């Protein structure tokens, strides 16, 4: 394992720990390495309220900066319906339940066991 890979995995683990500690719901981690150039992991989670979504985002940002000394860009914190955190190799989407259901990012980024994108039911090849 290279230093870069170790850093990515440490970042991913730290984010998942922060979400668990903050009692996020329905945490999903989608591996993107080799499938997309935007990041190695996409993490999607739900907060029960805008207050919880904002608190989760602030906790992740603080933990990543303090423990790994990595920059984190945050969007959507003011309304906290959908907050996007970009920590370079790990992208985090935090949603309120209704917003997550509406956008359904998991379906958009779903891959089969071979790494090919899954098609939505009824979609043409």
Backbone as JSON Lines, residues from 0, in Angstrom:
{"i":0,"aa":"X","n":[0.84,-1.17,0.0],"ca":[0.0,0.0,0.0],"c":[0.89,1.24,0.0]}
{"i":1,"aa":"X","n":[0.62,2.14,-0.92],"ca":[1.4,3.37,-1.0],"c":[0.94,4.36,0.07]}
{"i":2,"aa":"X","n":[1.75,5.4,0.27],"ca":[1.38,6.44,1.24],"c":[0.09,7.13,0.83]}
{"i":3,"aa":"X","n":[-0.07,7.38,-0.47],"ca":[-1.29,8.03,-0.96],"c":[-2.51,7.16,-0.7]}
{"i":4,"aa":"X","n":[-2.4,5.86,-0.96],"ca":[-3.51,4.95,-0.72],"c":[-3.84,4.88,0.77]}
{"i":5,"aa":"X","n":[-2.81,4.84,1.6],"ca":[-3.02,4.81,3.05],"c":[-3.74,6.08,3.52]}
{"i":6,"aa":"X","n":[-3.38,7.23,2.95],"ca":[-4.01,8.48,3.32],"c":[-5.48,8.49,2.9]}
{"i":7,"aa":"X","n":[-5.77,8.0,1.71],"ca":[-7.16,7.92,1.24],"c":[-7.98,7.02,2.15]}
{"i":8,"aa":"X","n":[-7.43,5.87,2.49],"ca":[-8.16,4.94,3.35],"c":[-8.34,5.48,4.77]}
{"i":9,"aa":"X","n":[-7.34,6.21,5.28],"ca":[-7.46,6.84,6.59],"c":[-8.54,7.93,6.56]}
{"i":10,"aa":"X","n":[-8.58,8.7,5.49],"ca":[-9.6,9.73,5.31],"c":[-10.99,9.1,5.26]}
{"i":11,"aa":"X","n":[-11.13,8.06,4.47],"ca":[-12.41,7.36,4.33],"c":[-12.87,6.82,5.69]}
{"i":12,"aa":"X","n":[-11.97,6.18,6.4],"ca":[-12.3,5.62,7.72],"c":[-12.68,6.72,8.71]}
{"i":13,"aa":"X","n":[-11.96,7.82,8.7],"ca":[-12.24,8.93,9.6],"c":[-13.63,9.5,9.34]}
{"i":14,"aa":"X","n":[-13.99,9.65,8.08],"ca":[-15.31,10.17,7.72],"c":[-16.41,9.22,8.17]}
{"i":15,"aa":"X","n":[-16.22,7.93,7.94],"ca":[-17.22,6.95,8.37],"c":[-17.37,6.95,9.9]}
{"i":16,"aa":"X","n":[-16.26,7.07,10.62],"ca":[-16.3,7.14,12.08],"c":[-17.05,8.38,12.55]}
{"i":17,"aa":"X","n":[-16.81,9.52,11.91],"ca":[-17.49,10.76,12.29],"c":[-18.99,10.65,12.05]}
{"i":18,"aa":"X","n":[-19.38,10.01,10.97],"ca":[-20.8,9.83,10.68],"c":[-21.46,8.91,11.71]}
{"i":19,"aa":"X","n":[-20.77,7.83,12.05],"ca":[-21.29,6.91,13.07],"c":[-21.42,7.62,14.42]}
{"i":20,"aa":"X","n":[-20.39,8.36,14.81],"ca":[-20.4,9.07,16.08],"c":[-21.5,10.13,16.12]}
{"i":21,"aa":"X","n":[-21.79,10.73,14.98],"ca":[-22.84,11.74,14.9],"c":[-24.22,11.17,14.67]}
{"i":22,"aa":"X","n":[-24.34,9.86,14.71],"ca":[-25.6,9.14,14.55],"c":[-26.28,9.41,13.21]}
{"i":23,"aa":"X","n":[-25.48,9.5,12.15],"ca":[-26.04,9.59,10.81],"c":[-26.77,8.29,10.5]}
{"i":24,"aa":"X","n":[-27.74,8.37,9.61],"ca":[-28.52,7.19,9.23],"c":[-28.22,6.8,7.79]}
{"i":25,"aa":"X","n":[-28.47,5.54,7.5],"ca":[-28.35,5.01,6.13],"c":[-27.03,5.41,5.46]}
{"i":26,"aa":"X","n":[-25.93,5.13,6.11],"ca":[-24.61,5.47,5.57],"c":[-24.26,4.48,4.47]}
{"i":27,"aa":"X","n":[-23.95,5.02,3.29],"ca":[-23.57,4.2,2.14],"c":[-22.23,4.72,1.63]}
{"i":28,"aa":"X","n":[-21.31,3.8,1.37],"ca":[-20.02,4.16,0.79],"c":[-19.93,3.49,-0.57]}
{"i":29,"aa":"X","n":[-19.71,4.28,-1.6],"ca":[-19.62,3.77,-2.97],"c":[-18.18,3.91,-3.43]}
{"i":30,"aa":"X","n":[-17.53,2.78,-3.74],"ca":[-16.15,2.86,-4.24],"c":[-16.13,3.39,-5.68]}
{"i":31,"aa":"X","n":[-15.34,4.41,-5.91],"ca":[-15.26,5.02,-7.24],"c":[-13.91,4.82,-7.91]}
{"i":32,"aa":"X","n":[-12.92,4.33,-7.17],"ca":[-11.58,4.14,-7.73],"c":[-11.66,3.26,-8.96]}
{"i":33,"aa":"X","n":[-11.1,3.73,-10.05],"ca":[-11.11,2.99,-11.3],"c":[-12.38,3.15,-12.11]}
{"i":34,"aa":"X","n":[-13.39,3.82,-11.53],"ca":[-14.67,4.02,-12.23],"c":[-14.9,5.49,-12.56]}
{"i":35,"aa":"X","n":[-14.29,6.36,-11.77],"ca":[-14.44,7.8,-11.95],"c":[-13.16,8.49,-11.49]}
{"i":36,"aa":"X","n":[-12.91,9.65,-12.06],"ca":[-11.72,10.4,-11.67],"c":[-12.03,11.46,-10.61]}
{"i":37,"aa":"X","n":[-13.29,11.59,-10.21],"ca":[-13.63,12.65,-9.26],"c":[-13.19,12.34,-7.84]}
{"i":38,"aa":"X","n":[-13.14,11.05,-7.48],"ca":[-12.75,10.66,-6.12],"c":[-12.57,9.15,-6.07]}
{"i":39,"aa":"X","n":[-12.03,8.66,-4.96],"ca":[-11.91,7.22,-4.76],"c":[-13.11,6.64,-4.04]}
{"i":40,"aa":"X","n":[-13.79,7.48,-3.25],"ca":[-14.98,7.04,-2.51],"c":[-16.02,8.15,-2.52]}
{"i":41,"aa":"X","n":[-17.28,7.74,-2.58],"ca":[-18.4,8.66,-2.37],"c":[-19.18,8.11,-1.18]}
{"i":42,"aa":"X","n":[-19.39,8.95,-0.19],"ca":[-20.14,8.54,0.99],"c":[-21.44,9.35,1.02]}
{"i":43,"aa":"X","n":[-22.54,8.65,1.24],"ca":[-23.86,9.28,1.29],"c":[-24.48,8.91,2.63]}
{"i":44,"aa":"X","n":[-25.03,9.91,3.32],"ca":[-25.65,9.65,4.62],"c":[-26.81,10.62,4.84]}
{"i":45,"aa":"X","n":[-27.65,10.26,5.79],"ca":[-28.83,11.05,6.09],"c":[-28.77,11.56,7.53]}
{"i":46,"aa":"X","n":[-29.19,12.81,7.7],"ca":[-29.4,13.38,9.01],"c":[-30.9,13.6,9.2]}
{"i":47,"aa":"X","n":[-31.39,13.47,10.4],"ca":[-32.83,13.56,10.65],"c":[-33.38,14.99,10.52]}
{"i":48,"aa":"X","n":[-32.52,15.98,10.59],"ca":[-32.96,17.38,10.53],"c":[-31.85,18.21,9.9]}
{"i":49,"aa":"X","n":[-32.18,19.46,9.58],"ca":[-31.14,20.35,9.04],"c":[-30.06,20.59,10.09]}
{"i":50,"aa":"X","n":[-30.46,20.65,11.35],"ca":[-29.47,20.85,12.42],"c":[-28.49,19.68,12.47]}
{"i":51,"aa":"X","n":[-28.99,18.44,12.35],"ca":[-28.09,17.29,12.39],"c":[-27.21,17.23,11.15]}
{"i":52,"aa":"X","n":[-27.78,17.54,9.98],"ca":[-26.98,17.55,8.75],"c":[-25.83,18.55,8.88]}
{"i":53,"aa":"X","n":[-26.13,19.75,9.37],"ca":[-25.09,20.77,9.55],"c":[-24.05,20.32,10.57]}
{"i":54,"aa":"X","n":[-24.49,19.71,11.67],"ca":[-23.55,19.25,12.7],"c":[-22.65,18.14,12.17]}
{"i":55,"aa":"X","n":[-23.2,17.23,11.38],"ca":[-22.39,16.16,10.78],"c":[-21.33,16.76,9.86]}
{"i":56,"aa":"X","n":[-21.73,17.7,9.03],"ca":[-20.79,18.34,8.1],"c":[-19.67,19.06,8.86]}
{"i":57,"aa":"X","n":[-20.03,19.79,9.89],"ca":[-19.03,20.52,10.67],"c":[-18.1,19.56,11.41]}
{"i":58,"aa":"X","n":[-18.63,18.45,11.89],"ca":[-17.81,17.45,12.58],"c":[-16.8,16.82,11.62]}
{"i":59,"aa":"X","n":[-17.25,16.45,10.43],"ca":[-16.35,15.85,9.44],"c":[-15.26,16.84,9.06]}
{"i":60,"aa":"X","n":[-15.65,18.07,8.77],"ca":[-14.67,19.09,8.38],"c":[-13.63,19.3,9.47]}
{"i":61,"aa":"X","n":[-14.08,19.42,10.71],"ca":[-13.15,19.64,11.83],"c":[-12.23,18.45,12.04]}
{"i":62,"aa":"X","n":[-12.78,17.23,11.99],"ca":[-11.97,16.02,12.2],"c":[-10.91,15.86,11.12]}
{"i":63,"aa":"X","n":[-11.3,16.07,9.87],"ca":[-10.35,15.9,8.76],"c":[-9.24,16.94,8.86]}
{"i":64,"aa":"X","n":[-9.59,18.16,9.15],"ca":[-8.57,19.21,9.27],"c":[-7.65,18.98,10.47]}
{"i":65,"aa":"X","n":[-8.23,18.58,11.61],"ca":[-7.44,18.4,12.83],"c":[-6.58,17.14,12.81]}
{"i":66,"aa":"X","n":[-7.14,16.04,12.35],"ca":[-6.43,14.76,12.44],"c":[-5.58,14.43,11.23]}
{"i":67,"aa":"X","n":[-6.0,14.88,10.04],"ca":[-5.24,14.55,8.83],"c":[-4.63,15.79,8.16]}
{"i":68,"aa":"X","n":[-4.99,16.95,8.65],"ca":[-4.48,18.21,8.09],"c":[-4.73,18.33,6.59]}
{"i":69,"aa":"X","n":[-5.94,17.93,6.19],"ca":[-6.34,18.02,4.79],"c":[-7.43,19.07,4.63]}
{"i":70,"aa":"X","n":[-7.44,19.77,3.51],"ca":[-8.5,20.76,3.28],"c":[-9.82,20.08,2.92]}
{"i":71,"aa":"X","n":[-10.91,20.71,3.3],"ca":[-12.25,20.22,2.96],"c":[-13.05,21.4,2.44]}
{"i":72,"aa":"X","n":[-13.66,21.25,1.28],"ca":[-14.54,22.29,0.73],"c":[-15.97,21.87,1.03]}
{"i":73,"aa":"X","n":[-16.77,22.81,1.5],"ca":[-18.14,22.52,1.91],"c":[-19.1,23.42,1.15]}
{"i":74,"aa":"X","n":[-20.18,22.83,0.66],"ca":[-21.24,23.57,-0.04],"c":[-22.58,23.19,0.57]}
{"i":75,"aa":"X","n":[-23.48,24.16,0.69],"ca":[-24.84,23.88,1.13],"c":[-25.06,23.93,2.63]}
{"i":76,"aa":"X","n":[-24.07,24.37,3.38],"ca":[-24.18,24.36,4.84],"c":[-25.24,25.35,5.34]}
{"i":77,"aa":"X","n":[-25.45,26.43,4.63],"ca":[-26.41,27.45,5.08],"c":[-27.83,26.9,5.18]}
{"i":78,"aa":"X","n":[-28.26,26.13,4.18],"ca":[-29.62,25.57,4.22],"c":[-29.63,24.18,4.85]}
{"i":79,"aa":"X","n":[-28.54,23.44,4.71],"ca":[-28.34,22.1,5.3],"c":[-29.41,21.09,4.9]}
{"i":80,"aa":"X","n":[-30.01,21.27,3.72],"ca":[-30.88,20.23,3.17],"c":[-30.03,19.15,2.51]}
{"i":81,"aa":"X","n":[-29.0,19.62,1.8],"ca":[-28.04,18.75,1.13],"c":[-26.68,19.45,1.26]}
{"i":82,"aa":"X","n":[-25.78,18.83,1.98],"ca":[-24.44,19.4,2.15],"c":[-23.45,18.5,1.44]}
{"i":83,"aa":"X","n":[-22.6,19.11,0.64],"ca":[-21.55,18.41,-0.09],"c":[-20.21,18.78,0.53]}
{"i":84,"aa":"X","n":[-19.44,17.76,0.91],"ca":[-18.08,17.97,1.41],"c":[-17.13,17.32,0.43]}
{"i":85,"aa":"X","n":[-16.17,18.09,-0.04],"ca":[-15.17,17.59,-0.97],"c":[-13.83,17.55,-0.26]}
{"i":86,"aa":"X","n":[-13.42,16.34,0.1],"ca":[-12.13,16.16,0.76],"c":[-11.14,15.52,-0.22]}
{"i":87,"aa":"X","n":[-11.21,15.96,-1.45],"ca":[-10.38,15.48,-2.56],"c":[-10.69,14.04,-2.94]}
{"i":88,"aa":"X","n":[-10.18,13.09,-2.21],"ca":[-10.34,11.68,-2.59],"c":[-11.61,11.04,-2.04]}
{"i":89,"aa":"X","n":[-12.3,11.74,-1.17],"ca":[-13.58,11.26,-0.64],"c":[-14.58,12.41,-0.72]}
{"i":90,"aa":"X","n":[-15.7,12.14,-1.37],"ca":[-16.77,13.12,-1.47],"c":[-17.9,12.64,-0.58]}
{"i":91,"aa":"X","n":[-18.46,13.55,0.2],"ca":[-19.53,13.2,1.13],"c":[-20.77,14.01,0.8]}
{"i":92,"aa":"X","n":[-21.9,13.31,0.68],"ca":[-23.2,13.95,0.49],"c":[-24.02,13.68,1.75]}
{"i":93,"aa":"X","n":[-24.46,14.74,2.41],"ca":[-25.31,14.62,3.59],"c":[-26.67,15.21,3.25]}
{"i":94,"aa":"X","n":[-27.72,14.46,3.52],"ca":[-29.07,14.86,3.15],"c":[-30.04,14.8,4.32]}
{"i":95,"aa":"X","n":[-31.1,15.6,4.22],"ca":[-32.3,15.33,5.0],"c":[-33.01,14.19,4.28]}
{"i":96,"aa":"X","n":[-33.83,13.38,4.96],"ca":[-34.43,12.19,4.34],"c":[-35.19,12.46,3.04]}
{"i":97,"aa":"X","n":[-36.02,13.5,3.0],"ca":[-36.83,13.77,1.81],"c":[-35.96,14.16,0.62]}
{"i":98,"aa":"X","n":[-34.93,14.91,0.88],"ca":[-34.04,15.37,-0.19],"c":[-33.25,14.19,-0.74]}
{"i":99,"aa":"X","n":[-32.79,13.31,0.13],"ca":[-32.05,12.13,-0.32],"c":[-32.92,11.24,-1.19]}
{"i":100,"aa":"X","n":[-34.15,11.04,-0.76],"ca":[-35.07,10.21,-1.54],"c":[-35.33,10.83,-2.92]}
{"i":101,"aa":"X","n":[-35.46,12.14,-2.98],"ca":[-35.73,12.82,-4.25],"c":[-34.58,12.67,-5.24]}
{"i":102,"aa":"X","n":[-33.35,12.87,-4.8],"ca":[-32.21,12.83,-5.71],"c":[-31.68,11.42,-5.96]}
{"i":103,"aa":"X","n":[-31.83,10.51,-5.03],"ca":[-31.46,9.1,-5.2],"c":[-30.08,8.91,-5.84]}
{"i":104,"aa":"X","n":[-29.06,9.52,-5.25],"ca":[-27.71,9.43,-5.8],"c":[-27.18,7.99,-5.84]}
{"i":105,"aa":"X","n":[-27.59,7.16,-4.89],"ca":[-27.12,5.77,-4.89],"c":[-27.46,5.07,-6.2]}
{"i":106,"aa":"X","n":[-28.65,5.35,-6.73],"ca":[-29.05,4.72,-7.98],"c":[-28.22,5.23,-9.16]}
{"i":107,"aa":"X","n":[-27.89,6.51,-9.12],"ca":[-27.11,7.1,-10.2],"c":[-25.68,6.55,-10.23]}
{"i":108,"aa":"X","n":[-25.14,6.23,-9.05],"ca":[-23.76,5.79,-8.94],"c":[-23.62,4.3,-8.63]}
{"i":109,"aa":"X","n":[-24.67,3.52,-8.89],"ca":[-24.63,2.09,-8.58],"c":[-23.83,1.33,-9.64]}
{"i":110,"aa":"X","n":[-23.01,0.37,-9.17],"ca":[-22.2,-0.46,-10.04],"c":[-22.45,-1.93,-9.71]}
{"i":111,"aa":"X","n":[-22.33,-2.78,-10.72],"ca":[-22.47,-4.22,-10.45],"c":[-21.14,-4.78,-9.96]}
{"i":112,"aa":"X","n":[-21.11,-6.08,-9.71],"ca":[-19.9,-6.72,-9.16],"c":[-18.69,-6.57,-10.08]}
{"i":113,"aa":"X","n":[-18.93,-6.46,-11.39],"ca":[-17.84,-6.32,-12.35],"c":[-17.39,-4.86,-12.51]}
{"i":114,"aa":"X","n":[-18.09,-3.95,-11.85],"ca":[-17.71,-2.55,-11.93],"c":[-18.42,-1.76,-13.01]}
{"i":115,"aa":"X","n":[-19.37,-2.39,-13.7],"ca":[-20.13,-1.69,-14.74],"c":[-21.32,-0.96,-14.1]}
{"i":116,"aa":"X","n":[-21.68,0.21,-14.65],"ca":[-22.83,0.92,-14.09],"c":[-24.1,0.08,-14.23]}
{"i":117,"aa":"X","n":[-24.92,0.11,-13.19],"ca":[-26.2,-0.59,-13.25],"c":[-27.2,0.3,-13.97]}
{"i":118,"aa":"X","n":[-27.99,-0.29,-14.83],"ca":[-29.02,0.47,-15.55],"c":[-30.3,0.5,-14.73]}
{"i":119,"aa":"X","n":[-30.98,1.61,-14.82],"ca":[-32.28,1.71,-14.16],"c":[-33.26,0.78,-14.86]}
{"i":120,"aa":"X","n":[-34.24,0.31,-14.12],"ca":[-35.24,-0.57,-14.73],"c":[-35.89,0.14,-15.9]}
{"i":121,"aa":"X","n":[-36.02,-0.56,-17.02],"ca":[-36.66,-0.02,-18.2],"c":[-35.76,0.85,-19.06]}
{"i":122,"aa":"X","n":[-34.52,1.1,-18.62],"ca":[-33.61,1.94,-19.42],"c":[-33.11,1.16,-20.62]}
{"i":123,"aa":"X","n":[-32.98,1.85,-21.71],"ca":[-32.45,1.21,-22.93],"c":[-30.94,1.18,-22.9]}
{"i":124,"aa":"X","n":[-30.35,0.11,-23.47],"ca":[-28.88,0.03,-23.5],"c":[-28.27,1.08,-24.39]}
